[in-house]
Amino acid sequence: MALAVVLSAAAGYLDAVGYVYLGGFFVSFMSGNTTELASSLAHGDAGAVGLAGTLLGMFFAGVVLGAILARLGDGRTTVLAVTALLVGLTALLGGLSGSTVPVALLLPTAMGVVNATFLNDGETSIGLTYMTGALVKAGQRLVDAFHGGPRTLWARHLSLWAALLVGGIVGAVMLHRLGLGGALWPIAGLLAMLTVIVAADRRRRGVFGVRARRSRREIVVHRPGPRRTDR
């Protein structure tokens, strides 16, 4: 859970950097980009259509890449390492060129990849870059807590949203003060450090290279037997 919170903060940071740098387009929030794409298509804004479509396509490509990486070596470590590499490349190329192209191509790819960090049996168990689901679950689990369910589970979901918010605030401030390269290099370093920490921890626990699996509960349907009549 701690790793998920830190990565959600990093995702919020990067999305805020991308949003400001690209002038109102997202590198991780694809629902927003889809709305932008629809609006731009309706108004015939070819430039906005191209940018929104590029971001959507690169994010999707990143998701596919992440699903592949999660099956190579120690999946979680591999995914984090490639995410750090993509953010570092964006910092290097974007800082040198001053162009929006590295941000539009590499950052959404990185955000697609990082969503495979908690990939179990081909499905993401914890979403890191989209928080609508987390807010829905937080509200539902809050009600459950008043009806005999887990008392603090709602707070865990809400903490992911809060981490995204705080990360976004810090990212926007850093971009304003340090520029693109100065804002991205610290996150690339953080992701690299997390990769090393996660790899060491998984080796210590003996799960390095072991693919996680979701627990499955078998549901058995019993057919009703013949009704007994008491006489």
C-alpha positions as CSV (number, residue, x, y, z in Angstrom):
1,M,0.0,0.0,0.0
2,A,2.9,2.3,0.8
3,L,4.3,1.7,-2.7
4,A,0.9,2.4,-4.3
5,V,0.6,5.7,-2.4
6,V,4.1,6.9,-3.5
7,L,3.5,5.9,-7.1
8,S,0.1,7.7,-7.1
9,A,1.8,10.8,-5.9
10,A,4.4,10.4,-8.6
11,A,1.6,9.9,-11.2
12,G,-0.1,13.1,-10.0
13,Y,3.2,15.0,-10.2
14,L,3.8,13.9,-13.8
15,D,0.2,14.5,-14.9
16,A,0.3,18.0,-13.5
17,V,3.7,18.6,-15.3
18,G,2.3,17.3,-18.6
19,Y,-1.0,19.1,-18.2
20,V,0.6,22.5,-17.7
21,Y,3.4,21.9,-20.3
22,L,0.9,20.7,-23.0
23,G,-1.6,23.5,-22.3
24,G,-4.5,21.5,-20.9
25,F,-4.0,17.9,-22.1
26,F,-3.3,15.0,-19.8
27,V,-0.5,12.3,-19.8
28,S,-2.4,9.9,-17.6
29,F,-6.1,11.0,-17.4
30,M,-7.4,9.4,-20.6
31,S,-11.1,10.2,-19.8
32,G,-10.2,13.9,-19.9
33,N,-8.3,13.4,-23.2
34,T,-11.2,11.6,-24.7
35,T,-13.5,14.5,-23.8
36,E,-11.0,16.8,-25.4
37,L,-10.8,14.7,-28.5
38,A,-14.6,14.6,-28.8
39,S,-14.9,18.4,-28.3
40,S,-12.1,19.1,-30.8
41,L,-13.6,16.8,-33.4
42,A,-16.9,18.6,-33.0
43,H,-15.3,22.0,-33.5
44,G,-12.9,20.9,-36.2
45,D,-9.7,21.7,-34.3
46,A,-7.2,19.5,-36.1
47,G,-4.2,20.4,-33.8
48,A,-6.1,19.5,-30.6
49,V,-7.4,16.3,-32.3
50,G,-3.9,15.3,-33.2
51,L,-2.5,15.9,-29.7
52,A,-5.4,14.2,-27.9
53,G,-5.2,11.3,-30.3
54,T,-1.4,11.0,-29.8
55,L,-1.7,11.0,-26.0
56,L,-4.5,8.3,-26.1
57,G,-2.5,6.1,-28.5
58,M,0.8,6.4,-26.6
59,F,-0.9,5.7,-23.2
60,F,-2.6,2.6,-24.8
61,A,0.8,1.5,-26.2
62,G,2.3,2.0,-22.7
63,V,-0.4,-0.2,-21.2
64,V,0.4,-3.0,-23.7
65,L,4.1,-2.6,-23.0
66,G,3.5,-2.7,-19.3
67,A,1.6,-5.9,-19.6
68,I,4.5,-7.4,-21.6
69,L,7.1,-6.2,-19.1
70,A,5.1,-7.6,-16.1
71,R,5.8,-11.0,-17.6
72,L,9.6,-10.5,-17.9
73,G,11.9,-11.3,-15.1
74,D,10.6,-9.9,-11.8
75,G,7.6,-8.1,-13.4
76,R,7.1,-5.4,-10.7
77,T,10.8,-4.4,-10.8
78,T,10.9,-4.5,-14.6
79,V,7.9,-2.2,-14.9
80,L,9.3,0.3,-12.4
81,A,12.7,0.3,-14.1
82,V,11.3,1.0,-17.6
83,T,9.0,3.7,-16.1
84,A,12.0,5.4,-14.6
85,L,13.9,5.1,-17.9
86,L,11.0,6.7,-19.9
87,V,10.7,9.6,-17.4
88,G,14.4,10.1,-17.5
89,L,14.4,10.2,-21.3
90,T,11.6,12.7,-21.3
91,A,13.6,14.9,-19.0
92,L,16.7,14.6,-21.2
93,L,15.1,15.1,-24.6
94,G,12.5,17.6,-23.5
95,G,15.1,19.7,-21.6
96,L,17.5,19.8,-24.5
97,S,14.9,20.5,-27.3
98,G,12.3,22.5,-25.4
99,S,9.8,20.7,-27.6
100,T,6.5,19.2,-26.5
101,V,7.1,16.1,-28.6
102,P,9.0,14.1,-25.9
103,V,6.3,14.9,-23.3
104,A,3.5,14.0,-25.7
105,L,5.1,10.7,-26.7
106,L,7.1,9.4,-23.7
107,L,5.2,10.6,-20.6
108,P,1.9,9.0,-21.5
109,T,3.8,5.8,-22.4
110,A,5.4,5.9,-19.0
111,M,2.0,6.3,-17.3
112,G,0.6,3.4,-19.2
113,V,3.5,1.2,-18.2
114,V,3.4,2.1,-14.5
115,N,-0.2,0.9,-14.3
116,A,1.2,-2.7,-14.6
117,T,3.0,-2.4,-11.3
118,F,0.2,-4.2,-9.6
119,L,-0.8,-6.5,-12.4
120,N,-2.2,-9.8,-11.1
121,D,-3.4,-12.5,-13.5
122,G,-3.5,-9.9,-16.3
123,E,-5.6,-7.4,-14.4
124,T,-4.6,-4.3,-12.5
125,S,-5.5,-4.7,-8.9
126,I,-4.5,-1.1,-7.9
127,G,-5.0,1.8,-10.4
128,L,-2.3,4.4,-10.0
129,T,-3.1,7.1,-12.5
130,Y,-6.9,7.3,-12.4
131,M,-8.8,8.1,-9.2
132,T,-12.5,8.0,-10.0
133,G,-12.7,4.4,-9.1
134,A,-10.7,5.0,-5.9
135,L,-13.2,7.7,-4.8
136,V,-16.1,5.4,-5.6
137,K,-14.6,2.6,-3.6
138,A,-13.8,5.0,-0.7
139,G,-17.4,6.1,-0.5
140,Q,-18.8,2.6,-0.7
141,R,-16.4,1.3,1.9
142,L,-17.2,4.2,4.2
143,V,-20.8,3.0,4.2
144,D,-19.7,-0.6,4.7
145,A,-17.7,0.6,7.8
146,F,-21.0,1.7,9.4
147,H,-22.6,-1.7,8.6
148,G,-20.1,-4.0,10.1
149,G,-17.5,-4.0,7.4
150,P,-13.8,-3.1,7.6
151,R,-13.4,0.2,9.5
152,T,-10.4,1.7,7.7
153,L,-10.5,0.2,4.2
154,W,-12.2,3.4,2.9
155,A,-9.3,5.5,4.1
156,R,-6.8,3.3,2.1
157,H,-8.7,4.1,-1.1
158,L,-9.0,7.8,-0.2
159,S,-5.2,8.0,0.5
160,L,-4.5,7.1,-3.2
161,W,-6.6,10.1,-4.3
162,A,-5.0,12.4,-1.7
163,A,-1.5,11.3,-2.9
164,L,-2.4,12.1,-6.5
165,L,-3.6,15.5,-5.4
166,V,-0.5,16.4,-3.4
167,G,1.8,15.1,-6.1
168,G,0.0,17.3,-8.7
169,I,0.4,20.4,-6.6
170,V,4.2,19.7,-6.1
171,G,4.6,18.9,-9.8
172,A,3.0,22.2,-11.0
173,V,5.1,24.2,-8.6
174,M,8.3,22.4,-9.6
175,L,7.6,23.0,-13.3
176,H,7.0,26.7,-12.8
177,R,10.2,27.1,-10.8
178,L,12.6,24.7,-12.5
179,G,11.3,24.1,-16.0
180,L,10.7,20.7,-17.6
181,G,14.1,19.1,-17.1
182,G,14.4,20.3,-13.5
183,A,10.9,19.1,-12.7
184,L,11.3,15.6,-14.2
185,W,14.7,14.6,-13.1
186,P,13.8,14.3,-9.4
187,I,10.8,12.0,-10.3
188,A,13.0,9.9,-12.5
189,G,15.5,9.5,-9.6
190,L,12.7,8.6,-7.2
191,L,11.4,5.9,-9.6
192,A,14.9,4.5,-10.0
193,M,15.3,4.5,-6.2
194,L,12.0,2.7,-5.8
195,T,13.1,0.1,-8.3
196,V,16.1,-0.7,-6.3
197,I,14.2,-0.8,-3.0
198,V,11.4,-3.0,-4.4
199,A,13.9,-5.4,-6.0
200,A,15.8,-5.7,-2.7
201,D,12.7,-6.2,-0.7
202,R,11.3,-8.8,-3.0
203,R,14.6,-10.7,-2.9
204,R,14.6,-10.5,0.9
205,R,11.1,-12.0,1.0
206,G,11.9,-14.6,-1.5
207,V,9.3,-13.5,-4.1
208,F,11.6,-12.0,-6.6
209,G,10.5,-13.3,-10.0
210,V,7.4,-14.8,-8.6
211,R,4.3,-13.7,-10.4
212,A,1.5,-12.6,-8.1
213,R,-1.9,-14.2,-8.4
214,R,-5.3,-13.2,-7.2
215,S,-7.0,-15.5,-4.8
216,R,-10.1,-17.0,-6.3
217,R,-13.1,-18.2,-4.4
218,E,-15.1,-21.0,-6.0
219,I,-18.8,-20.3,-6.0
220,V,-20.9,-23.4,-5.7
221,V,-24.6,-23.3,-6.6
222,H,-26.7,-25.8,-4.8
223,R,-29.9,-26.9,-6.4
224,P,-32.8,-27.1,-4.0
225,G,-33.8,-30.7,-3.2
226,P,-37.3,-32.0,-3.1
227,R,-39.4,-30.1,-0.6
228,R,-40.4,-32.0,2.5
229,T,-43.9,-31.7,3.8
230,D,-44.5,-32.2,7.5
231,R,-47.6,-34.1,8.4
